[in-house]
């Protein structure tokens, strides 16, 4: 399986979610199934079927997180020398050359991405267009709105 890049914060968040699923959510679902079984006929028992479905979703998420963590490549840019190059985990400020709008994004793993918090996936068009470039470079990136020209204003390893 391929390595899954993630930041230290992203790995910690997945570990916390895994702990909650295993030691809080899973036991509650097991109790709900046991309670529903006591109600009688399982064929027409909506509570039982709902709890079993919830159990399946929970177990699938546990397997998903365990798989990602076992294949994680945790990257901590704070321990690296700032070369001015955009890499996974860096915080990049870019300037839209046409509109003079400045935006700052942190390039993170898929599970950490949250555009509202300016965290973009390493697999997003903007991140793919920025990776490997350096501070001061101009790049053209195809976004949903079309081809846009940006200048890389700063690259921070924070």
JOWOTA-V903484 format. One record per helix or strand of 2 or more residues. SS is the DSSP state (A for helix, B for strand). FROM is the first residue (numbers start at 0). LEN is the number of residues. Records with the same first field share a line. If there is no record, write none. Layout:
SS: FROM-LEN / FROM-LEN
This chain:
B: 3-4 / 71-4 / 90-6 / 101-7 / 118-3 / 137-6 / 145-11
A: 7-30 / 45-25 / 76-3 / 114-3 / 124-6
